[in-house]
């Protein structure tokens, strides 16, 4: 057992630098929130009796360096990860061997798995790589893994939705790596909002009135030239955010859908539907043609806007994952708050947040020890809820966020995360779904005068063919 704990400690002493210092692979997926809960609503699933494995080795491939990094660096959350892993190792009597892998895990794993050799018992990886494994028939459906009940609320519904096709679920996400931290929000400069005479944005959210119309009013009020008729970083703007990804976040938050499940339970691409096209036109007016965001194409860097422009008071809003408060804004002089991206209108009953392709999930490859993989994942889910999640929420409430309303918004949105199935299932492996939807969307936002409908039609034939392949797949 000392060797097990020593291995786990060595592994997790590597975590902090990668998890706290590294940025995602891309920098960057309904009832009004009138009384957000102080903690996410959960029910306690039935306890599962797990076996022990007599010191057997469990191989955990970790693309994200959450379990494999450089140092704890005083992180309360990462210290909790260490405790959780040590507890699992002892409870199941397993030797957890964690090894880091490149973000293109599929290229590393495919030749090993195709040869019939084991690669890992569990893979912890970005959701965008899942399609490669899935199309190559190199994943075991979670339905076939012992000790895992897919109905347990340990597993995030939004994540299950985007990894389930034809009745089989291939990836799971729980509270061991909070997807909510990597999802997108609007942070706003409270001092600027007060100087501009804006309404109480937290109250608008609580009243269910935080909509695109209200957002546009704020953008117009904040965007001001300093009098020299030259738009540059001497002026103020409505918002900054990552090119490409953030537009998808606004689309999803306003009720837009990339795909839907039809009456026969089949997946259907819906982004080209009339209501979605109308929403995109509305967003183009705001985000591309409204003149309310800094024109990055003129040489500006959106990364500068997030890291320096927002804390310096050049932008009223910063659209970014919650990680921004840990990476960039802890020393920000002006006060800031966290609110959702706006709803389309007051008829939309929920606020949503969008977790992009850098969200992390667990997969089980073929040739894995299914018994040990299932026991590990189930134990990880239980211990993470009981020991890791409370520390995570306390860190944000007490350290990173500056007011109660922001924390309540953060927790409220934790149960309303949306993902993008197109990237998770075939975004990398085939390219068709990706080119037919995401590239069309981001291309429209990035090119003045371009039309989403035209960009989408240019790639839709490939998309239709690829979707037929998806729906015809069975494992």
C-alpha positions as CSV (number, residue, x, y, z in Angstrom):
1,X,0.0,0.0,0.0
2,X,2.9,2.4,0.7
3,X,4.0,1.8,-2.9
4,X,0.5,2.5,-4.2
5,X,0.2,5.8,-2.2
6,X,3.7,6.8,-3.2
7,X,2.9,6.3,-6.9
8,X,-0.4,8.2,-6.5
9,X,1.4,11.0,-4.7
10,X,4.1,11.2,-7.4
11,X,1.5,11.2,-10.1
12,X,-0.6,13.9,-8.5
13,X,2.3,16.0,-7.5
14,X,2.5,16.5,-11.3
15,X,-1.0,17.8,-11.6
16,X,-1.1,21.4,-10.6
17,X,1.3,22.9,-13.1
18,X,-0.6,21.4,-16.0
19,X,-4.1,21.8,-14.7
20,X,-3.6,25.3,-13.1
21,X,-1.0,26.8,-15.5
22,X,-1.6,25.3,-18.9
23,X,-4.3,26.7,-21.1
24,X,-6.8,24.5,-23.0
25,X,-5.9,23.2,-26.4
26,X,-7.9,26.0,-27.9
27,X,-8.5,29.1,-25.9
28,X,-11.3,29.0,-26.1
29,X,-21.8,23.7,-25.5
30,X,-36.4,27.0,-19.1
31,X,-37.0,28.5,-15.9
32,X,-35.7,32.0,-15.1
33,X,-33.0,31.9,-12.4
34,X,-35.0,33.6,-9.7
35,X,-33.7,31.8,-6.7
36,X,-30.5,29.8,-7.6
37,X,-29.8,26.9,-5.3
38,X,-26.8,27.2,-3.0
39,X,-25.6,23.8,-4.2
40,X,-26.5,21.9,-7.3
41,X,-29.5,19.7,-6.8
42,X,-28.5,16.0,-6.6
43,X,-30.0,12.8,-5.4
44,X,-28.0,10.1,-3.8
45,X,-27.8,7.1,-6.1
46,X,-28.1,3.6,-4.7
47,X,-24.8,2.3,-3.4
48,X,-23.0,-0.3,-5.5
49,X,-20.9,-3.1,-3.9
50,X,-17.5,-2.9,-5.6
51,X,-15.0,-5.7,-5.7
52,X,-11.3,-5.6,-4.8
53,X,-8.5,-6.6,-7.2
54,X,-5.6,-7.9,-5.2
55,X,-3.1,-5.2,-6.2
56,X,-3.7,-5.4,-9.9
57,X,-2.6,-2.4,-12.0
58,X,-5.1,-0.1,-13.6
59,X,-3.7,1.9,-16.5
60,X,-5.2,5.4,-16.8
61,X,-4.3,7.4,-20.0
62,X,-4.6,11.1,-19.3
63,X,-4.5,13.5,-22.2
64,X,-5.5,16.5,-20.0
65,X,-2.9,16.2,-17.3
66,X,-5.7,16.4,-14.6
67,X,-4.4,13.2,-13.0
68,X,-0.8,13.6,-14.4
69,X,0.9,16.9,-14.0
70,X,3.8,18.7,-12.3
71,X,3.0,20.0,-8.8
72,X,0.0,20.6,-6.6
73,X,1.0,24.3,-6.1
74,X,-1.2,24.7,-3.1
75,X,-4.4,24.0,-5.0
76,X,-7.2,22.8,-2.7
77,X,-9.0,21.1,-5.5
78,X,-5.9,19.3,-6.7
79,X,-5.1,18.2,-3.2
80,X,-8.6,16.8,-3.0
81,X,-7.9,14.9,-6.3
82,X,-4.8,13.3,-4.6
83,X,-7.0,12.3,-1.6
84,X,-9.6,10.8,-3.9
85,X,-7.1,8.8,-5.9
86,X,-5.5,7.5,-2.8
87,X,-8.9,6.4,-1.4
88,X,-9.8,4.6,-4.6
89,X,-6.5,2.8,-4.7
90,X,-7.0,1.6,-1.2
91,X,-10.7,0.8,-1.5
92,X,-10.3,-1.3,-4.7
93,X,-6.8,-2.6,-3.8
94,X,-5.5,-1.5,-7.2
95,X,-2.2,0.1,-8.3
96,X,-3.2,3.1,-10.4
97,X,-0.6,3.8,-13.0
98,X,-1.3,7.1,-14.7
99,X,0.5,8.1,-17.9
100,X,0.2,11.3,-19.9
101,X,-0.6,11.1,-23.6
102,X,-0.6,13.6,-26.4
103,X,-3.9,15.3,-27.3
104,X,-4.1,13.1,-30.3
105,X,-4.6,10.0,-28.2
106,X,-6.2,8.1,-31.0
107,X,-3.0,8.0,-33.1
108,X,-1.1,6.7,-30.0
109,X,-3.7,4.1,-29.2
110,X,-4.9,2.8,-32.5
111,X,-2.0,0.6,-33.5
112,X,-1.8,-0.9,-30.0
113,X,-5.5,-1.6,-29.9
114,X,-5.7,-2.9,-33.4
115,X,-2.9,-5.4,-32.6
116,X,-5.0,-6.8,-29.8
117,X,-2.8,-5.5,-27.0
118,X,-4.2,-3.4,-24.1
119,X,-3.5,0.4,-24.3
120,X,-5.2,1.5,-21.1
121,X,-8.2,0.5,-19.0
122,X,-9.6,4.0,-18.9
123,X,-8.8,7.0,-21.1
124,X,-9.4,10.6,-19.8
125,X,-9.5,12.7,-23.0
126,X,-11.0,15.7,-24.7
127,X,-14.4,15.0,-26.2
128,X,-13.3,16.1,-29.7
129,X,-11.1,13.0,-30.1
130,X,-13.9,10.6,-29.2
131,X,-15.2,10.4,-32.8
132,X,-11.9,8.8,-34.0
133,X,-12.2,5.9,-31.5
134,X,-15.9,5.6,-32.1
135,X,-15.8,5.3,-35.9
136,X,-12.9,2.8,-35.7
137,X,-15.0,0.6,-33.3
138,X,-12.3,0.9,-30.6
139,X,-14.6,1.8,-27.6
140,X,-16.6,-0.4,-25.3
141,X,-20.1,1.1,-24.8
142,X,-20.6,2.2,-21.2
143,X,-23.8,0.1,-21.3
144,X,-21.6,-2.9,-21.2
145,X,-19.3,-1.8,-18.4
146,X,-20.0,-3.4,-15.0
147,X,-20.9,-1.3,-11.9
148,X,-21.9,1.7,-13.9
149,X,-25.5,2.8,-13.8
150,X,-26.1,5.3,-16.6
151,X,-29.2,6.6,-14.8
152,X,-27.2,7.7,-11.8
153,X,-27.0,11.5,-11.6
154,X,-23.2,11.1,-11.0
155,X,-23.0,11.4,-14.8
156,X,-23.8,14.7,-16.4
157,X,-26.9,14.4,-18.6
158,X,-25.6,16.9,-21.2
159,X,-22.4,14.9,-21.7
160,X,-24.3,11.6,-22.0
161,X,-26.6,13.1,-24.6
162,X,-23.7,14.0,-27.0
163,X,-22.0,10.6,-26.6
164,X,-25.0,8.4,-27.1
165,X,-26.0,7.1,-30.5
166,X,-28.4,4.2,-31.4
167,X,-29.0,3.6,-27.7
168,X,-25.3,3.2,-26.7
169,X,-23.3,5.6,-24.6
170,X,-19.6,5.9,-25.2
171,X,-18.3,8.6,-22.9
172,X,-19.1,9.8,-19.4
173,X,-18.3,13.0,-17.4
174,X,-18.7,13.5,-13.7
175,X,-17.7,15.8,-10.9
176,X,-14.1,14.6,-10.9
177,X,-13.4,17.2,-13.7
178,X,-16.0,19.9,-13.5
179,X,-17.1,20.7,-17.1
180,X,-18.7,23.8,-15.7
181,X,-15.2,25.3,-15.1
182,X,-14.4,25.1,-18.8
183,X,-17.8,26.3,-20.1
184,X,-18.5,29.9,-21.2
185,X,-19.9,32.8,-19.3
186,X,-20.1,36.6,-19.5
187,X,-18.0,38.4,-17.0
188,X,-18.8,42.1,-16.7
189,X,-16.9,45.1,-15.3
190,X,-19.1,46.3,-12.4
191,X,-17.4,49.7,-12.2
192,X,-18.0,50.4,-15.9
193,X,-21.6,49.2,-15.7
194,X,-22.2,51.6,-12.8
195,X,-20.5,54.5,-14.6
196,X,-22.6,53.9,-17.7
197,X,-25.8,53.8,-15.6
198,X,-26.7,50.3,-16.7
199,X,-29.4,48.4,-14.8
200,X,-28.5,45.8,-12.2
201,X,-27.4,42.9,-14.4
202,X,-27.7,40.3,-11.6
203,X,-31.3,41.4,-11.0
204,X,-32.1,41.1,-14.7
205,X,-30.8,37.5,-14.6
206,X,-32.9,36.7,-11.5
207,X,-36.0,38.2,-13.1
208,X,-35.5,36.1,-16.3
209,X,-35.1,39.4,-18.3
210,X,-31.4,39.0,-19.4
211,X,-32.0,38.8,-23.1
212,X,-30.2,39.6,-26.4
213,X,-32.1,42.9,-26.5
214,X,-30.8,43.9,-23.0
215,X,-27.3,42.7,-24.0
216,X,-27.4,44.9,-27.1
217,X,-28.3,48.0,-25.1
218,X,-25.3,47.4,-22.8
219,X,-23.0,46.9,-25.8
220,X,-24.1,50.2,-27.4
221,X,-23.7,52.1,-24.2
222,X,-20.2,50.8,-23.6
223,X,-18.8,51.2,-27.2
224,X,-17.3,54.7,-27.3
225,X,-14.6,56.4,-29.3
226,X,-12.3,58.7,-27.3
227,X,-12.8,61.5,-29.8
228,X,-10.0,60.9,-32.2
229,X,-12.2,59.0,-34.7
230,X,-9.6,56.1,-34.7
231,X,-10.9,52.8,-33.2
232,X,-8.1,51.2,-31.2
233,X,-7.2,50.2,-27.7
234,X,-7.6,53.8,-26.5
235,X,-11.3,53.3,-26.8
236,X,-13.9,51.2,-25.0
237,X,-15.9,48.3,-26.4
238,X,-18.9,46.1,-25.6
239,X,-17.1,42.8,-25.2
240,X,-14.1,40.6,-26.1
241,X,-13.9,36.9,-26.4
242,X,-12.2,34.0,-28.3
243,X,-12.9,34.2,-32.1
244,X,-15.0,31.3,-33.3
245,X,-15.8,29.3,-30.2
246,X,-17.5,32.2,-28.4
247,X,-20.1,32.7,-31.2
248,X,-21.1,29.1,-30.8
249,X,-21.5,29.8,-27.1
250,X,-23.9,32.7,-27.7
251,X,-25.9,30.6,-30.2
252,X,-26.3,27.7,-27.7
253,X,-27.1,30.1,-24.8
254,X,-29.9,31.7,-26.9
255,X,-31.5,28.3,-27.5
256,X,-29.8,27.5,-30.8
257,X,-29.4,23.8,-31.7
258,X,-26.8,22.1,-33.8
259,X,-28.7,18.8,-33.8
260,X,-32.0,17.3,-32.5
261,X,-33.4,13.9,-31.8
262,X,-36.3,13.1,-34.1
263,X,-39.5,11.2,-33.2
264,X,-37.7,7.9,-34.1
265,X,-34.9,8.6,-31.8
266,X,-32.5,9.4,-34.6
267,X,-30.1,12.3,-34.7
268,X,-30.9,15.1,-37.1
269,X,-28.8,18.1,-38.0
270,X,-30.9,21.2,-37.1
271,X,-28.6,24.1,-37.4
272,X,-29.9,25.0,-40.9
273,X,-33.6,25.1,-39.7
274,X,-35.4,28.5,-40.2
275,X,-35.5,29.4,-36.5
276,X,-31.8,28.7,-36.1
277,X,-30.9,30.7,-39.2
278,X,-32.9,33.6,-37.9
279,X,-31.1,33.4,-34.6
280,X,-27.7,33.4,-36.3
281,X,-28.7,36.4,-38.4
282,X,-29.5,38.2,-35.1
283,X,-26.2,37.2,-33.6
284,X,-24.3,38.3,-36.7
285,X,-25.9,41.8,-36.3
286,X,-24.7,41.9,-32.8
287,X,-21.4,40.2,-32.8
288,X,-20.0,40.8,-36.3
289,X,-21.8,43.8,-37.8
290,X,-22.8,45.8,-34.8
291,X,-19.4,47.4,-34.3
292,X,-19.6,46.6,-30.6
293,X,-16.5,44.4,-30.3
294,X,-12.9,45.2,-31.2
295,X,-12.0,44.3,-34.7
296,X,-9.4,41.6,-34.2
297,X,-8.8,41.3,-37.9
298,X,-7.0,44.7,-37.8
299,X,-4.2,43.2,-35.9
300,X,-5.6,43.0,-32.4
301,X,-5.3,39.8,-30.4
302,X,-8.3,38.5,-28.6
303,X,-6.0,36.9,-26.0
304,X,-4.8,40.4,-25.1
305,X,-8.4,41.5,-24.7
306,X,-9.1,38.7,-22.3
307,X,-5.9,38.9,-20.3
308,X,-5.3,42.6,-20.3
309,X,-8.0,44.6,-22.1
310,X,-10.9,43.4,-19.8
311,X,-9.1,44.0,-16.5
312,X,-7.8,47.4,-17.8
313,X,-11.4,48.6,-18.5
314,X,-11.4,48.5,-22.3
315,X,-14.3,46.0,-22.4
316,X,-17.5,45.9,-20.5
317,X,-17.9,42.2,-21.1
318,X,-15.4,39.3,-21.4
319,X,-16.9,36.1,-22.7
320,X,-14.7,33.3,-21.4
321,X,-14.6,30.1,-19.3
322,X,-14.6,30.4,-15.5
323,X,-10.9,29.6,-15.6
324,X,-10.3,33.2,-16.5
325,X,-10.8,34.2,-12.9
326,X,-8.0,31.9,-11.9
327,X,-5.6,32.6,-14.7
328,X,-6.0,36.4,-15.4
329,X,-8.2,38.4,-13.1
330,X,-7.4,37.7,-9.5
331,X,-5.6,41.0,-9.3
332,X,-8.1,43.0,-11.3
333,X,-8.6,46.4,-9.6
334,X,-12.2,46.9,-10.9
335,X,-14.8,44.7,-9.5
336,X,-16.4,42.1,-11.8
337,X,-19.4,39.8,-11.8
338,X,-20.4,36.5,-13.6
339,X,-23.7,36.2,-15.5
340,X,-25.0,33.9,-18.1
341,X,-24.9,34.6,-21.8
342,X,-28.2,36.2,-22.7
343,X,-31.4,34.3,-23.6
344,X,-33.0,34.9,-27.0
345,X,-36.0,36.6,-25.4
346,X,-38.1,36.3,-22.2
347,X,-40.0,33.4,-23.8
348,X,-36.9,31.2,-23.4
349,X,-37.3,29.7,-19.9
350,X,-33.7,28.6,-19.1
351,X,-30.2,30.1,-19.2
352,X,-27.6,27.8,-20.8
353,X,-23.9,27.6,-20.9
354,X,-21.8,26.0,-23.6
355,X,-18.9,23.5,-23.1
356,X,-16.9,23.3,-26.2
357,X,-14.7,20.5,-27.6
358,X,-12.1,20.9,-24.8
359,X,-14.5,19.3,-22.3
360,X,-13.1,16.2,-20.8
361,X,-14.6,12.7,-20.6
362,X,-13.8,9.1,-19.7
363,X,-13.8,6.4,-22.4
364,X,-13.1,2.7,-22.1
365,X,-11.1,1.2,-25.0
366,X,-11.4,-2.3,-26.3
367,X,-9.0,-4.8,-24.6
368,X,-9.4,-3.0,-21.3
369,X,-10.2,-4.8,-18.1
370,X,-13.9,-3.9,-18.0
371,X,-14.4,-5.0,-14.4
372,X,-11.6,-2.9,-13.1
373,X,-12.5,0.1,-15.3
374,X,-16.1,0.0,-14.2
375,X,-15.2,-0.2,-10.5
376,X,-12.7,2.6,-10.8
377,X,-15.1,4.9,-12.6
378,X,-17.9,4.2,-10.2
379,X,-15.6,4.8,-7.2
380,X,-14.2,7.9,-8.8
381,X,-17.8,9.3,-9.3
382,X,-18.8,8.6,-5.6
383,X,-15.6,10.0,-4.0
384,X,-15.5,13.0,-6.3
385,X,-19.1,14.0,-5.4
386,X,-18.5,13.5,-1.7
387,X,-14.9,14.8,-1.4
388,X,-13.8,16.7,-4.5
389,X,-16.9,18.7,-5.6
390,X,-17.4,20.5,-2.2
391,X,-13.8,21.7,-2.3
392,X,-14.2,22.9,-5.9
393,X,-17.3,24.9,-5.1
394,X,-15.7,26.3,-1.9
395,X,-12.6,27.5,-3.9
396,X,-14.8,29.5,-6.3
397,X,-17.1,30.9,-3.6
398,X,-14.4,31.9,-1.2
399,X,-11.4,32.7,-3.5
400,X,-12.2,33.3,-7.1
401,X,-15.6,34.9,-7.4
402,X,-16.3,38.3,-5.7
403,X,-20.0,38.3,-4.9
404,X,-22.8,35.9,-3.9
405,X,-24.9,36.5,-7.0
406,X,-22.0,35.5,-9.3
407,X,-21.5,32.3,-7.3
408,X,-25.2,31.5,-7.5
409,X,-25.2,32.1,-11.3
410,X,-22.2,29.8,-11.6
411,X,-23.9,27.0,-9.6
412,X,-27.2,27.5,-11.5
413,X,-25.5,27.1,-14.8
414,X,-23.7,23.9,-13.6
415,X,-26.9,21.9,-14.2
416,X,-27.5,23.6,-17.6
417,X,-24.4,22.8,-19.6
418,X,-24.9,22.1,-23.3
419,X,-22.4,20.3,-25.5
420,X,-22.0,20.0,-29.3
421,X,-22.5,16.5,-30.5
422,X,-21.1,17.2,-34.0
423,X,-17.6,17.6,-32.7
424,X,-17.8,14.8,-30.2
425,X,-18.9,12.1,-32.7
426,X,-17.3,12.8,-36.0
427,X,-15.7,16.3,-35.8
428,X,-12.2,14.9,-36.3
429,X,-12.6,11.5,-37.8
430,X,-14.5,12.4,-40.9
431,X,-14.5,16.2,-41.1
432,X,-17.9,16.3,-42.8
433,X,-20.0,17.3,-39.9
434,X,-17.4,19.7,-38.7
435,X,-17.1,21.4,-42.1
436,X,-20.8,21.5,-42.6
437,X,-21.6,23.2,-39.3
438,X,-18.8,24.7,-37.2
439,X,-16.7,26.0,-40.0
440,X,-19.8,27.5,-41.7
441,X,-20.7,29.2,-38.4
442,X,-17.3,30.5,-37.5
443,X,-16.5,31.5,-41.1
444,X,-19.6,33.6,-41.2
445,X,-18.7,35.4,-38.0
446,X,-15.2,36.0,-39.1
447,X,-15.9,37.3,-42.6
448,X,-17.6,40.6,-43.1
449,X,-20.5,40.4,-45.6
450,X,-20.7,36.6,-45.6
451,X,-23.8,34.6,-45.1
452,X,-24.2,31.6,-42.8
453,X,-26.7,30.0,-45.1
454,X,-24.3,30.2,-48.1
455,X,-21.4,28.8,-46.0
456,X,-23.6,26.1,-44.7
457,X,-25.0,25.0,-48.1
458,X,-21.4,24.8,-49.4
459,X,-20.7,21.9,-47.0
460,X,-24.1,20.4,-46.3
461,X,-23.8,17.6,-48.9
462,X,-20.7,16.2,-47.1
463,X,-22.5,16.7,-43.8
464,X,-25.6,14.7,-45.0
465,X,-23.4,11.8,-46.2
466,X,-21.5,11.7,-43.0
467,X,-24.7,11.8,-40.9
468,X,-26.0,8.8,-42.8
469,X,-22.8,7.0,-41.9
470,X,-23.3,7.9,-38.2
471,X,-26.9,6.7,-38.1
472,X,-26.0,3.5,-39.9
473,X,-23.3,2.6,-37.3
474,X,-23.9,-0.1,-34.8
475,X,-21.6,-1.6,-32.2
